Amino acid sequence: MPTQYKHLFFDLDHTLWDFEANSEETLMELYAEFKLDQYFNGFEDFHERYQSHNLYLWSQYRRGKIRKKALNTQRFYLPFSEVGFDDLSIAEQFAQQYVTISPTKTKLFPNALEVLNQLKPHYQMHIITNGFREVQYKKLDNSGLTPLFKNIYISELIGAQKPDPYFFDYFIKSCNASKKESLVIGDSLEADIEGAIKSGIDQVFFNSKRQTHDKKITHEIDNLSELIKILL
């Protein structure tokens, strides 16, 4: 079924690339390598503490309250220090290993490649991400996503983060699209959906966890395969 859309702008982490699965696999490997079982009450104890700090620090990073280096190190140093492992240099080593290993992981959300390959002949597709530039390109390459996208827009290179309207205006102008012909697909109500709404761009909320909310959204899906019904 024809749509008015010509440009599709996909978030990467938590939308196409399964961040949680790939991150947990990496963290389990590093937990064993750094022998963290002598400090934590099992991997789950460490992982829960890490997730809590990581979520908060990313929200601070999006708001420009902290810098990338602080985010990358503090998300590990803080859970370490909570259990008496107060060693900043080890946290920095752990952080560096994490950003080296995690982008080599290749788990995608179900149907991601199949859906993208079906959409590619009909749309210009782009990536819009707040992730770190040194890892996002590697994720795309290693998981076979790079050839499917015309442009990769990374907030760190643009100088503004989703949901900042500047980021949305930048990628719309950069690929010579109109907002009416554009569709943003992402998992974050704050970064992707709210940002698109404020910029006057239609949205698809990828709600894989089926969280409840009260936002008025153009489209909502819980499996990427549903994009075919919307767009083809």
VEXTILUM-850992 format. One record per residue (C-alpha): residue number from 1; residue in three letters; x, y, z. Coordinates in steps of 0.05 Angstrom, whole numbers, plus 5000, padded with zeros to 4 digits. Example, Ala and Ser with C-alpha at 12.3 -4.5 7.8 and 13.67 -1.06 7.14 Angstrom:
VEXTILUM-850992
<nr = 1 | rest = ALA | c1 = 5246 | c2 = 4910 | c3 = 5156>
<nr = 2 | rest = SER | c1 = 5273 | c2 = 4979 | c3 = 5143>
***
This chain:
VEXTILUM-850992
<nr = 1 | rest = MET | c1 = 5000 | c2 = 5000 | c3 = 5000>
<nr = 2 | rest = PRO | c1 = 5032 | c2 = 5066 | c3 = 4980>
<nr = 3 | rest = THR | c1 = 5050 | c2 = 5115 | c3 = 5035>
<nr = 4 | rest = GLN | c1 = 5071 | c2 = 5188 | c3 = 5034>
<nr = 5 | rest = TYR | c1 = 5138 | c2 = 5168 | c3 = 5064>
<nr = 6 | rest = LYS | c1 = 5203 | c2 = 5167 | c3 = 5024>
<nr = 7 | rest = HIS | c1 = 5255 | c2 = 5169 | c3 = 5081>
<nr = 8 | rest = LEU | c1 = 5257 | c2 = 5122 | c3 = 5140>
<nr = 9 | rest = PHE | c1 = 5301 | c2 = 5142 | c3 = 5199>
<nr = 10 | rest = PHE | c1 = 5317 | c2 = 5083 | c3 = 5245>
<nr = 11 | rest = ASP | c1 = 5346 | c2 = 5086 | c3 = 5315>
<nr = 12 | rest = LEU | c1 = 5400 | c2 = 5032 | c3 = 5323>
<nr = 13 | rest = ASP | c1 = 5406 | c2 = 5009 | c3 = 5396>
<nr = 14 | rest = HIS | c1 = 5344 | c2 = 4974 | c3 = 5424>
<nr = 15 | rest = THR | c1 = 5309 | c2 = 4981 | c3 = 5357>
<nr = 16 | rest = LEU | c1 = 5351 | c2 = 4941 | c3 = 5307>
<nr = 17 | rest = TRP | c1 = 5413 | c2 = 4921 | c3 = 5346>
<nr = 18 | rest = ASP | c1 = 5393 | c2 = 4882 | c3 = 5409>
<nr = 19 | rest = PHE | c1 = 5432 | c2 = 4925 | c3 = 5458>
<nr = 20 | rest = GLU | c1 = 5410 | c2 = 4888 | c3 = 5520>
<nr = 21 | rest = ALA | c1 = 5428 | c2 = 4818 | c3 = 5495>
<nr = 22 | rest = ASN | c1 = 5494 | c2 = 4840 | c3 = 5465>
<nr = 23 | rest = SER | c1 = 5512 | c2 = 4882 | c3 = 5526>
<nr = 24 | rest = GLU | c1 = 5496 | c2 = 4827 | c3 = 5575>
<nr = 25 | rest = GLU | c1 = 5537 | c2 = 4777 | c3 = 5536>
<nr = 26 | rest = THR | c1 = 5597 | c2 = 4825 | c3 = 5537>
<nr = 27 | rest = LEU | c1 = 5588 | c2 = 4841 | c3 = 5611>
<nr = 28 | rest = MET | c1 = 5586 | c2 = 4767 | c3 = 5630>
<nr = 29 | rest = GLU | c1 = 5652 | c2 = 4755 | c3 = 5594>
<nr = 30 | rest = LEU | c1 = 5684 | c2 = 4815 | c3 = 5628>
<nr = 31 | rest = TYR | c1 = 5655 | c2 = 4797 | c3 = 5696>
<nr = 32 | rest = ALA | c1 = 5692 | c2 = 4730 | c3 = 5692>
<nr = 33 | rest = GLU | c1 = 5756 | c2 = 4760 | c3 = 5663>
<nr = 34 | rest = PHE | c1 = 5760 | c2 = 4813 | c3 = 5718>
<nr = 35 | rest = LYS | c1 = 5741 | c2 = 4761 | c3 = 5772>
<nr = 36 | rest = LEU | c1 = 5686 | c2 = 4805 | c3 = 5799>
<nr = 37 | rest = ASP | c1 = 5653 | c2 = 4748 | c3 = 5836>
<nr = 38 | rest = GLN | c1 = 5699 | c2 = 4764 | c3 = 5894>
<nr = 39 | rest = TYR | c1 = 5662 | c2 = 4830 | c3 = 5902>
<nr = 40 | rest = PHE | c1 = 5591 | c2 = 4819 | c3 = 5878>
<nr = 41 | rest = ASN | c1 = 5538 | c2 = 4769 | c3 = 5900>
<nr = 42 | rest = GLY | c1 = 5536 | c2 = 4738 | c3 = 5831>
<nr = 43 | rest = PHE | c1 = 5531 | c2 = 4768 | c3 = 5760>
<nr = 44 | rest = GLU | c1 = 5458 | c2 = 4789 | c3 = 5770>
<nr = 45 | rest = ASP | c1 = 5478 | c2 = 4832 | c3 = 5830>
<nr = 46 | rest = PHE | c1 = 5531 | c2 = 4867 | c3 = 5788>
<nr = 47 | rest = HIS | c1 = 5485 | c2 = 4873 | c3 = 5727>
<nr = 48 | rest = GLU | c1 = 5427 | c2 = 4904 | c3 = 5765>
<nr = 49 | rest = ARG | c1 = 5473 | c2 = 4956 | c3 = 5797>
<nr = 50 | rest = TYR | c1 = 5505 | c2 = 4971 | c3 = 5729>
<nr = 51 | rest = GLN | c1 = 5438 | c2 = 4979 | c3 = 5694>
<nr = 52 | rest = SER | c1 = 5412 | c2 = 5028 | c3 = 5746>
<nr = 53 | rest = HIS | c1 = 5473 | c2 = 5073 | c3 = 5740>
<nr = 54 | rest = ASN | c1 = 5478 | c2 = 5066 | c3 = 5665>
<nr = 55 | rest = LEU | c1 = 5406 | c2 = 5087 | c3 = 5654>
<nr = 56 | rest = TYR | c1 = 5414 | c2 = 5149 | c3 = 5698>
<nr = 57 | rest = LEU | c1 = 5481 | c2 = 5168 | c3 = 5668>
<nr = 58 | rest = TRP | c1 = 5455 | c2 = 5163 | c3 = 5597>
<nr = 59 | rest = SER | c1 = 5397 | c2 = 5209 | c3 = 5615>
<nr = 60 | rest = GLN | c1 = 5448 | c2 = 5259 | c3 = 5642>
<nr = 61 | rest = TYR | c1 = 5491 | c2 = 5251 | c3 = 5580>
<nr = 62 | rest = ARG | c1 = 5431 | c2 = 5265 | c3 = 5534>
<nr = 63 | rest = ARG | c1 = 5418 | c2 = 5329 | c3 = 5573>
<nr = 64 | rest = GLY | c1 = 5490 | c2 = 5351 | c3 = 5567>
<nr = 65 | rest = LYS | c1 = 5502 | c2 = 5345 | c3 = 5642>
<nr = 66 | rest = ILE | c1 = 5562 | c2 = 5298 | c3 = 5636>
<nr = 67 | rest = ARG | c1 = 5614 | c2 = 5282 | c3 = 5582>
<nr = 68 | rest = LYS | c1 = 5624 | c2 = 5217 | c3 = 5545>
<nr = 69 | rest = LYS | c1 = 5686 | c2 = 5196 | c3 = 5585>
<nr = 70 | rest = ALA | c1 = 5649 | c2 = 5205 | c3 = 5651>
<nr = 71 | rest = LEU | c1 = 5590 | c2 = 5164 | c3 = 5627>
<nr = 72 | rest = ASN | c1 = 5634 | c2 = 5108 | c3 = 5601>
<nr = 73 | rest = THR | c1 = 5675 | c2 = 5102 | c3 = 5664>
<nr = 74 | rest = GLN | c1 = 5626 | c2 = 5120 | c3 = 5719>
<nr = 75 | rest = ARG | c1 = 5574 | c2 = 5068 | c3 = 5697>
<nr = 76 | rest = PHE | c1 = 5625 | c2 = 5016 | c3 = 5719>
<nr = 77 | rest = TYR | c1 = 5662 | c2 = 5053 | c3 = 5774>
<nr = 78 | rest = LEU | c1 = 5598 | c2 = 5068 | c3 = 5813>
<nr = 79 | rest = PRO | c1 = 5574 | c2 = 4996 | c3 = 5819>
<nr = 80 | rest = PHE | c1 = 5645 | c2 = 4975 | c3 = 5835>
<nr = 81 | rest = SER | c1 = 5651 | c2 = 5026 | c3 = 5891>
<nr = 82 | rest = GLU | c1 = 5584 | c2 = 5005 | c3 = 5920>
<nr = 83 | rest = VAL | c1 = 5614 | c2 = 4937 | c3 = 5939>
<nr = 84 | rest = GLY | c1 = 5680 | c2 = 4965 | c3 = 5964>
<nr = 85 | rest = PHE | c1 = 5719 | c2 = 4956 | c3 = 5899>
<nr = 86 | rest = ASP | c1 = 5743 | c2 = 5029 | c3 = 5896>
<nr = 87 | rest = ASP | c1 = 5792 | c2 = 5026 | c3 = 5839>
<nr = 88 | rest = LEU | c1 = 5782 | c2 = 5078 | c3 = 5784>
<nr = 89 | rest = SER | c1 = 5838 | c2 = 5050 | c3 = 5740>
<nr = 90 | rest = ILE | c1 = 5806 | c2 = 4982 | c3 = 5738>
<nr = 91 | rest = ALA | c1 = 5739 | c2 = 5014 | c3 = 5721>
<nr = 92 | rest = GLU | c1 = 5772 | c2 = 5051 | c3 = 5664>
<nr = 93 | rest = GLN | c1 = 5803 | c2 = 4986 | c3 = 5638>
<nr = 94 | rest = PHE | c1 = 5736 | c2 = 4951 | c3 = 5644>
<nr = 95 | rest = ALA | c1 = 5702 | c2 = 5008 | c3 = 5606>
<nr = 96 | rest = GLN | c1 = 5752 | c2 = 5006 | c3 = 5550>
<nr = 97 | rest = GLN | c1 = 5744 | c2 = 4931 | c3 = 5543>
<nr = 98 | rest = TYR | c1 = 5669 | c2 = 4939 | c3 = 5542>
<nr = 99 | rest = VAL | c1 = 5668 | c2 = 4989 | c3 = 5484>
<nr = 100 | rest = THR | c1 = 5718 | c2 = 4945 | c3 = 5447>
<nr = 101 | rest = ILE | c1 = 5682 | c2 = 4879 | c3 = 5454>
<nr = 102 | rest = SER | c1 = 5608 | c2 = 4898 | c3 = 5453>
<nr = 103 | rest = PRO | c1 = 5605 | c2 = 4924 | c3 = 5381>
<nr = 104 | rest = THR | c1 = 5631 | c2 = 4856 | c3 = 5357>
<nr = 105 | rest = LYS | c1 = 5566 | c2 = 4824 | c3 = 5381>
<nr = 106 | rest = THR | c1 = 5515 | c2 = 4814 | c3 = 5327>
<nr = 107 | rest = LYS | c1 = 5447 | c2 = 4798 | c3 = 5357>
<nr = 108 | rest = LEU | c1 = 5391 | c2 = 4837 | c3 = 5323>
<nr = 109 | rest = PHE | c1 = 5317 | c2 = 4841 | c3 = 5340>
<nr = 110 | rest = PRO | c1 = 5274 | c2 = 4787 | c3 = 5308>
<nr = 111 | rest = ASN | c1 = 5260 | c2 = 4799 | c3 = 5234>
<nr = 112 | rest = ALA | c1 = 5306 | c2 = 4861 | c3 = 5230>
<nr = 113 | rest = LEU | c1 = 5346 | c2 = 4840 | c3 = 5169>
<nr = 114 | rest = GLU | c1 = 5286 | c2 = 4810 | c3 = 5132>
<nr = 115 | rest = VAL | c1 = 5244 | c2 = 4873 | c3 = 5142>
<nr = 116 | rest = LEU | c1 = 5300 | c2 = 4921 | c3 = 5123>
<nr = 117 | rest = ASN | c1 = 5314 | c2 = 4882 | c3 = 5059>
<nr = 118 | rest = GLN | c1 = 5241 | c2 = 4884 | c3 = 5040>
<nr = 119 | rest = LEU | c1 = 5237 | c2 = 4960 | c3 = 5053>
<nr = 120 | rest = LYS | c1 = 5303 | c2 = 4978 | c3 = 5019>
<nr = 121 | rest = PRO | c1 = 5278 | c2 = 4978 | c3 = 4947>
<nr = 122 | rest = HIS | c1 = 5221 | c2 = 5026 | c3 = 4965>
<nr = 123 | rest = TYR | c1 = 5252 | c2 = 5076 | c3 = 5013>
<nr = 124 | rest = GLN | c1 = 5316 | c2 = 5114 | c3 = 5029>
<nr = 125 | rest = MET | c1 = 5335 | c2 = 5088 | c3 = 5098>
<nr = 126 | rest = HIS | c1 = 5381 | c2 = 5122 | c3 = 5148>
<nr = 127 | rest = ILE | c1 = 5407 | c2 = 5110 | c3 = 5219>
<nr = 128 | rest = ILE | c1 = 5398 | c2 = 5163 | c3 = 5274>
<nr = 129 | rest = THR | c1 = 5434 | c2 = 5146 | c3 = 5339>
<nr = 130 | rest = ASN | c1 = 5459 | c2 = 5177 | c3 = 5403>
<nr = 131 | rest = GLY | c1 = 5511 | c2 = 5122 | c3 = 5411>
<nr = 132 | rest = PHE | c1 = 5586 | c2 = 5131 | c3 = 5412>
<nr = 133 | rest = ARG | c1 = 5616 | c2 = 5141 | c3 = 5343>
<nr = 134 | rest = GLU | c1 = 5673 | c2 = 5091 | c3 = 5354>
<nr = 135 | rest = VAL | c1 = 5625 | c2 = 5034 | c3 = 5367>
<nr = 136 | rest = GLN | c1 = 5564 | c2 = 5049 | c3 = 5324>
<nr = 137 | rest = TYR | c1 = 5599 | c2 = 5040 | c3 = 5257>
<nr = 138 | rest = LYS | c1 = 5628 | c2 = 4974 | c3 = 5282>
<nr = 139 | rest = LYS | c1 = 5560 | c2 = 4949 | c3 = 5304>
<nr = 140 | rest = LEU | c1 = 5530 | c2 = 4964 | c3 = 5236>
<nr = 141 | rest = ASP | c1 = 5588 | c2 = 4931 | c3 = 5199>
<nr = 142 | rest = ASN | c1 = 5592 | c2 = 4869 | c3 = 5242>
<nr = 143 | rest = SER | c1 = 5517 | c2 = 4855 | c3 = 5241>
<nr = 144 | rest = GLY | c1 = 5510 | c2 = 4865 | c3 = 5166>
<nr = 145 | rest = LEU | c1 = 5468 | c2 = 4928 | c3 = 5171>
<nr = 146 | rest = THR | c1 = 5514 | c2 = 4979 | c3 = 5137>
<nr = 147 | rest = PRO | c1 = 5496 | c2 = 4965 | c3 = 5064>
<nr = 148 | rest = LEU | c1 = 5422 | c2 = 4975 | c3 = 5079>
<nr = 149 | rest = PHE | c1 = 5428 | c2 = 5049 | c3 = 5099>
<nr = 150 | rest = LYS | c1 = 5444 | c2 = 5110 | c3 = 5058>
<nr = 151 | rest = ASN | c1 = 5466 | c2 = 5155 | c3 = 5116>
<nr = 152 | rest = ILE | c1 = 5489 | c2 = 5145 | c3 = 5187>
<nr = 153 | rest = TYR | c1 = 5474 | c2 = 5204 | c3 = 5233>
<nr = 154 | rest = ILE | c1 = 5510 | c2 = 5201 | c3 = 5300>
<nr = 155 | rest = SER | c1 = 5494 | c2 = 5254 | c3 = 5352>
<nr = 156 | rest = GLU | c1 = 5566 | c2 = 5260 | c3 = 5375>
<nr = 157 | rest = LEU | c1 = 5587 | c2 = 5281 | c3 = 5305>
<nr = 158 | rest = ILE | c1 = 5529 | c2 = 5328 | c3 = 5295>
<nr = 159 | rest = GLY | c1 = 5537 | c2 = 5363 | c3 = 5362>
<nr = 160 | rest = ALA | c1 = 5466 | c2 = 5351 | c3 = 5388>
<nr = 161 | rest = GLN | c1 = 5430 | c2 = 5291 | c3 = 5417>
<nr = 162 | rest = LYS | c1 = 5361 | c2 = 5264 | c3 = 5407>
<nr = 163 | rest = PRO | c1 = 5311 | c2 = 5293 | c3 = 5427>
<nr = 164 | rest = ASP | c1 = 5343 | c2 = 5361 | c3 = 5411>
<nr = 165 | rest = PRO | c1 = 5305 | c2 = 5390 | c3 = 5351>
<nr = 166 | rest = TYR | c1 = 5372 | c2 = 5411 | c3 = 5322>
<nr = 167 | rest = PHE | c1 = 5390 | c2 = 5337 | c3 = 5312>
<nr = 168 | rest = PHE | c1 = 5324 | c2 = 5323 | c3 = 5275>
<nr = 169 | rest = ASP | c1 = 5329 | c2 = 5386 | c3 = 5232>
<nr = 170 | rest = TYR | c1 = 5400 | c2 = 5368 | c3 = 5215>
<nr = 171 | rest = PHE | c1 = 5386 | c2 = 5299 | c3 = 5187>
<nr = 172 | rest = ILE | c1 = 5323 | c2 = 5322 | c3 = 5150>
<nr = 173 | rest = LYS | c1 = 5362 | c2 = 5378 | c3 = 5115>
<nr = 174 | rest = SER | c1 = 5424 | c2 = 5335 | c3 = 5104>
<nr = 175 | rest = CYS | c1 = 5388 | c2 = 5283 | c3 = 5061>
<nr = 176 | rest = ASN | c1 = 5343 | c2 = 5335 | c3 = 5028>
<nr = 177 | rest = ALA | c1 = 5280 | c2 = 5305 | c3 = 5056>
<nr = 178 | rest = SER | c1 = 5215 | c2 = 5338 | c3 = 5077>
<nr = 179 | rest = LYS | c1 = 5185 | c2 = 5324 | c3 = 5145>
<nr = 180 | rest = LYS | c1 = 5120 | c2 = 5301 | c3 = 5113>
<nr = 181 | rest = GLU | c1 = 5158 | c2 = 5248 | c3 = 5073>
<nr = 182 | rest = SER | c1 = 5198 | c2 = 5224 | c3 = 5134>
<nr = 183 | rest = LEU | c1 = 5184 | c2 = 5172 | c3 = 5188>
<nr = 184 | rest = VAL | c1 = 5225 | c2 = 5161 | c3 = 5252>
<nr = 185 | rest = ILE | c1 = 5227 | c2 = 5090 | c3 = 5280>
<nr = 186 | rest = GLY | c1 = 5253 | c2 = 5081 | c3 = 5350>
<nr = 187 | rest = ASP | c1 = 5245 | c2 = 5050 | c3 = 5419>
<nr = 188 | rest = SER | c1 = 5254 | c2 = 5111 | c3 = 5464>
<nr = 189 | rest = LEU | c1 = 5193 | c2 = 5153 | c3 = 5481>
<nr = 190 | rest = GLU | c1 = 5238 | c2 = 5209 | c3 = 5504>
<nr = 191 | rest = ALA | c1 = 5294 | c2 = 5209 | c3 = 5452>
<nr = 192 | rest = ASP | c1 = 5261 | c2 = 5183 | c3 = 5388>
<nr = 193 | rest = ILE | c1 = 5186 | c2 = 5194 | c3 = 5395>
<nr = 194 | rest = GLU | c1 = 5183 | c2 = 5259 | c3 = 5434>
<nr = 195 | rest = GLY | c1 = 5239 | c2 = 5287 | c3 = 5391>
<nr = 196 | rest = ALA | c1 = 5202 | c2 = 5270 | c3 = 5327>
<nr = 197 | rest = ILE | c1 = 5136 | c2 = 5296 | c3 = 5353>
<nr = 198 | rest = LYS | c1 = 5167 | c2 = 5363 | c3 = 5372>
<nr = 199 | rest = SER | c1 = 5200 | c2 = 5367 | c3 = 5304>
<nr = 200 | rest = GLY | c1 = 5135 | c2 = 5352 | c3 = 5266>
<nr = 201 | rest = ILE | c1 = 5156 | c2 = 5284 | c3 = 5240>
<nr = 202 | rest = ASP | c1 = 5113 | c2 = 5221 | c3 = 5241>
<nr = 203 | rest = GLN | c1 = 5137 | c2 = 5165 | c3 = 5286>
<nr = 204 | rest = VAL | c1 = 5135 | c2 = 5090 | c3 = 5297>
<nr = 205 | rest = PHE | c1 = 5144 | c2 = 5071 | c3 = 5370>
<nr = 206 | rest = PHE | c1 = 5178 | c2 = 5003 | c3 = 5373>
<nr = 207 | rest = ASN | c1 = 5149 | c2 = 4981 | c3 = 5439>
<nr = 208 | rest = SER | c1 = 5180 | c2 = 4912 | c3 = 5445>
<nr = 209 | rest = LYS | c1 = 5169 | c2 = 4911 | c3 = 5520>
<nr = 210 | rest = ARG | c1 = 5096 | c2 = 4933 | c3 = 5513>
<nr = 211 | rest = GLN | c1 = 5103 | c2 = 4989 | c3 = 5563>
<nr = 212 | rest = THR | c1 = 5042 | c2 = 5031 | c3 = 5578>
<nr = 213 | rest = HIS | c1 = 5042 | c2 = 5105 | c3 = 5562>
<nr = 214 | rest = ASP | c1 = 4995 | c2 = 5162 | c3 = 5545>
<nr = 215 | rest = LYS | c1 = 5030 | c2 = 5192 | c3 = 5484>
<nr = 216 | rest = LYS | c1 = 4993 | c2 = 5203 | c3 = 5419>
<nr = 217 | rest = ILE | c1 = 5038 | c2 = 5166 | c3 = 5369>
<nr = 218 | rest = THR | c1 = 5030 | c2 = 5159 | c3 = 5294>
<nr = 219 | rest = HIS | c1 = 5043 | c2 = 5083 | c3 = 5295>
<nr = 220 | rest = GLU | c1 = 5061 | c2 = 5033 | c3 = 5349>
<nr = 221 | rest = ILE | c1 = 5090 | c2 = 4963 | c3 = 5340>
<nr = 222 | rest = ASP | c1 = 5120 | c2 = 4909 | c3 = 5383>
<nr = 223 | rest = ASN | c1 = 5152 | c2 = 4869 | c3 = 5327>
<nr = 224 | rest = LEU | c1 = 5191 | c2 = 4897 | c3 = 5269>
<nr = 225 | rest = SER | c1 = 5152 | c2 = 4854 | c3 = 5220>
<nr = 226 | rest = GLU | c1 = 5093 | c2 = 4900 | c3 = 5232>
<nr = 227 | rest = LEU | c1 = 5129 | c2 = 4954 | c3 = 5192>
<nr = 228 | rest = ILE | c1 = 5113 | c2 = 4916 | c3 = 5129>
<nr = 229 | rest = LYS | c1 = 5038 | c2 = 4925 | c3 = 5141>
<nr = 230 | rest = ILE | c1 = 5049 | c2 = 5000 | c3 = 5152>
<nr = 231 | rest = LEU | c1 = 5098 | c2 = 5014 | c3 = 5095>
<nr = 232 | rest = LEU | c1 = 5085 | c2 = 4963 | c3 = 5039>
***
